[in-house]
């Protein structure tokens, strides 16, 4: 066992069982819930390391549960991977917008599922650097995992935090979307490059009017973090 607890939230017992078998063979411990209410109780009581969350659930939908979890400071940092039969790009983007860390479309192979979970868990692991980084009134403290803007706490998700930390420690250089995926997402080949654009947009929103311009679009390349215009 690798000590990681995965919560599987799906209303179809055969799918939960299939996923649980694959994850347990890969060394994970599994918790199961068939609806949002059961899932929320387990999340509070057992504090899983990652949530595999089906988009379509009876009653409260998976997307609504994800939105609720990301709004609550107690559960905001728990990685969420959406399970969905919806392959349309708009639905994938909607899942990422509410704070999901990744999505996987049914049907999927157990091998692909395990690879994705490993990548998401790796991205969620703390980084080694402990020195605060400051750019003007923007301060990132790796020890407390907090970002402040002009002395006030900034609200951002875990992926936006990692993206900002990478940018602040690698300033004035342009990175392609592919390079950012490798550096921030841990080289997960399953994540599409458009995912980067979604999180860049969310990061800029979190930085607000005063600092959003630090994250610059480099036409034909990607993005860079720069204090220069």
C-alpha positions as MATLAB code, in Angstrom:
seq = 'XXXXXXXXXXXXXXXXXXXXXXXXXXXXXXXXXXXXXXXXXXXXXXXXXXXXXXXXXXXXXXXXXXXXXXXXXXXXXXXXXXXXXXXXXXXXXXXXXXXXXXXXXXXXXXXXXXXXXXXXXXXXXXXXXXXXXXXXXXXXXXXXXXXXXXXXXXXXXXXXXXXXXXXXXXXXXXXXXXXXXXXXXXXXXXXXXXXXXXXXXXXXXXXXXXXXXXXXXXXXXXXXXXXXX';
ca = [
       0.000    0.000    0.000;
       1.200    3.539   -0.720;
      -0.892    5.045    2.085;
      -3.098    7.100   -0.251;
      -6.887    6.965    0.186;
      -9.028    7.444   -2.919;
     -12.749    8.196   -2.619;
     -14.769    6.781   -5.548;
     -18.096    8.590   -6.014;
     -20.361    6.904   -8.588;
     -23.985    5.768   -8.376;
     -23.258    2.572  -10.340;
     -21.892   -0.178   -8.075;
     -20.232   -2.190  -10.912;
     -18.217    0.881  -11.967;
     -17.149    1.563   -8.362;
     -16.087   -2.071   -8.013;
     -14.120   -2.044  -11.265;
     -12.303    1.142  -10.260;
     -11.647   -0.109   -6.724;
     -10.086   -3.344   -8.015;
      -7.774   -1.406  -10.361;
      -6.741    1.066   -7.653;
      -6.209   -1.576   -4.977;
      -3.987   -3.538   -7.385;
      -1.959   -0.333   -7.810;
      -1.576   -0.036   -4.021;
      -4.274    2.493   -3.141;
      -6.880    2.201   -0.398;
     -10.431    2.912   -1.570;
     -13.542    4.482   -0.075;
     -16.882    4.373   -1.917;
     -19.973    6.576   -2.060;
     -23.025    6.370   -4.339;
     -24.217    9.953   -3.997;
     -23.054   13.437   -3.012;
     -24.393   13.198    0.548;
     -22.481    9.991    1.324;
     -19.411   11.422   -0.360;
     -19.458   14.627    1.668;
     -19.743   12.700    4.947;
     -16.774   10.492    4.015;
     -14.710   13.490    2.908;
     -15.227   15.188    6.274;
     -14.688   12.015    8.342;
     -11.932   10.249    6.402;
     -10.170   13.098    4.548;
      -9.250   11.207    1.354;
      -6.133   12.148   -0.618;
      -8.069   12.341   -3.888;
     -11.702   12.188   -5.048;
     -12.821   10.378   -8.194;
     -16.153   12.066   -8.828;
     -18.787   11.062  -11.371;
     -20.329   14.001  -13.234;
     -23.863   12.547  -13.245;
     -25.100   11.682   -9.754;
     -28.682   11.381   -8.443;
     -29.781   14.452   -6.509;
     -26.801   16.771   -6.145;
     -24.666   16.444   -9.291;
     -20.951   15.739   -9.220;
     -20.172   19.153  -10.679;
     -22.186   20.847   -7.917;
     -20.412   18.787   -5.235;
     -17.038   19.738   -6.745;
     -18.040   23.404   -6.665;
     -19.087   23.089   -3.010;
     -15.862   21.312   -1.991;
     -13.654   23.908   -3.681;
     -15.500   26.756   -1.925;
     -14.926   25.229    1.541;
     -11.470   25.983    2.977;
     -11.432   22.566    4.721;
     -11.775   20.653    1.435;
     -10.520   23.138   -1.197;
      -7.092   21.503   -1.513;
      -8.331   17.915   -2.005;
      -7.614   16.978   -5.663;
     -10.696   16.072   -7.731;
     -10.739   14.005  -10.917;
     -14.102   14.105  -12.710;
     -15.460   10.888  -14.228;
     -17.762   11.667  -17.110;
     -19.483   10.062  -20.069;
     -19.637   13.548  -21.555;
     -16.787   13.889  -24.035;
     -17.675   17.356  -25.303;
     -14.978   19.949  -24.725;
     -17.368   22.454  -23.103;
     -18.154   19.979  -20.332;
     -14.469   19.281  -19.745;
     -13.757   23.003  -19.481;
     -16.737   23.442  -17.122;
     -15.290   20.747  -14.854;
     -11.916   22.490  -14.781;
     -13.561   25.870  -14.187;
     -15.235   24.711  -10.957;
     -11.873   23.498   -9.669;
     -11.475   19.890  -10.822;
      -7.816   18.961  -11.307;
      -8.430   16.616  -14.225;
     -11.191   14.667  -15.965;
     -11.388   11.232  -17.523;
     -14.051   10.209  -20.031;
     -15.815    6.859  -19.820;
     -15.017    4.277  -21.013;
     -11.399    4.315  -19.823;
      -8.767    1.689  -19.170;
      -7.679    0.957  -15.571;
      -4.102    1.672  -16.656;
      -5.011    5.153  -17.918;
      -6.978    5.858  -14.726;
      -4.070    4.886  -12.459;
      -1.623    6.954  -14.549;
      -3.816   10.022  -14.262;
      -4.321    9.636  -10.523;
      -0.584    9.274   -9.960;
       0.026   12.464  -11.934;
      -2.611   14.449  -10.010;
      -1.303   13.213   -6.640;
       2.251   14.062   -7.683;
       1.191   17.579   -8.639;
      -0.536   17.996   -5.271;
       2.618   17.044   -3.342;
       4.369   19.930   -1.543;
       7.454   21.468   -3.158;
      10.876   21.560   -1.514;
      11.588   25.301   -1.550;
      10.717   27.062    1.708;
      11.867   30.633    1.060;
       9.085   33.222    0.570;
       9.058   34.831   -2.883;
       8.050   38.466   -3.266;
       7.370   40.593   -6.323;
       6.221   44.062   -5.363;
       3.221   43.564   -3.074;
       2.719   39.978   -4.244;
       4.056   37.453   -1.703;
       4.052   33.658   -1.968;
       4.987   31.706    1.172;
       5.674   27.996    0.416;
       5.723   27.054    4.116;
       2.191   28.267    4.910;
       1.059   27.659    1.304;
      -0.414   31.167    1.246;
      -0.386   34.016   -1.241;
      -0.969   37.597   -0.141;
      -1.559   40.655   -2.290;
      -0.639   43.952   -0.646;
      -0.939   42.209    2.728;
      -4.361   40.677    2.055;
      -4.924   36.920    1.477;
      -5.451   35.920   -2.160;
      -7.958   33.178   -2.939;
      -6.750   30.646   -5.505;
      -6.937   26.922   -6.129;
      -4.027   24.500   -5.710;
      -3.222   24.379   -9.434;
      -3.149   28.179   -9.685;
      -0.870   28.244   -6.625;
       1.591   25.801   -8.239;
       1.466   27.750  -11.496;
       2.192   31.020   -9.686;
       5.012   29.416   -7.678;
       6.645   28.142  -10.869;
       6.280   31.531  -12.568;
       7.670   33.463   -9.589;
      10.717   31.186   -9.412;
      11.251   31.304  -13.206;
      10.699   34.953  -14.129;
      11.335   36.714  -17.444;
      11.337   33.540  -19.547;
       8.655   32.459  -22.004;
       7.286   28.934  -21.601;
       5.168   26.974  -24.039;
       1.979   25.313  -22.830;
       3.720   21.966  -23.191;
       6.611   23.111  -20.960;
       4.170   24.420  -18.348;
       2.326   21.084  -18.388;
       5.621   19.277  -17.773;
       6.748   21.635  -14.999;
       3.470   22.310  -13.176;
       1.355   19.257  -14.007;
       4.245   16.792  -13.652;
       4.470   15.667  -17.264;
       1.002   14.121  -17.365;
       0.582   13.327  -21.060;
      -3.198   13.002  -20.707;
      -3.818   16.667  -19.843;
      -4.644   18.795  -22.877;
      -2.750   22.011  -23.546;
      -5.978   24.043  -23.358;
      -6.042   23.155  -19.660;
      -3.137   25.601  -19.233;
      -5.235   28.447  -20.686;
      -8.072   27.719  -18.247;
      -5.773   27.909  -15.228;
      -3.905   30.973  -16.536;
      -7.260   32.747  -16.772;
      -8.129   31.722  -13.211;
      -4.690   32.770  -11.936;
      -5.026   36.204  -13.500;
      -8.456   36.598  -11.915;
      -7.022   35.651   -8.507;
      -4.176   38.170   -8.885;
      -6.661   40.976   -9.546;
      -6.260   44.205  -11.495;
      -3.002   45.207   -9.798;
      -0.996   42.079  -10.625;
      -2.742   40.137  -13.420;
      -0.475   41.801  -15.994;
       2.550   40.005  -14.495;
       1.311   36.864  -16.274;
       1.860   37.802  -19.897;
       0.748   36.061  -23.081;
       3.599   35.561  -25.548;
       2.052   35.290  -28.997;
       3.039   32.153  -30.864;
       4.771   30.699  -27.793;
       2.866   30.602  -24.516;
       3.255   32.592  -21.318;
       5.833   34.326  -19.156;
       5.929   36.004  -15.748;
       7.501   39.425  -16.035;
       7.598   42.744  -14.176;
       8.406   44.452  -17.457;
       5.683   45.654  -19.762;
];
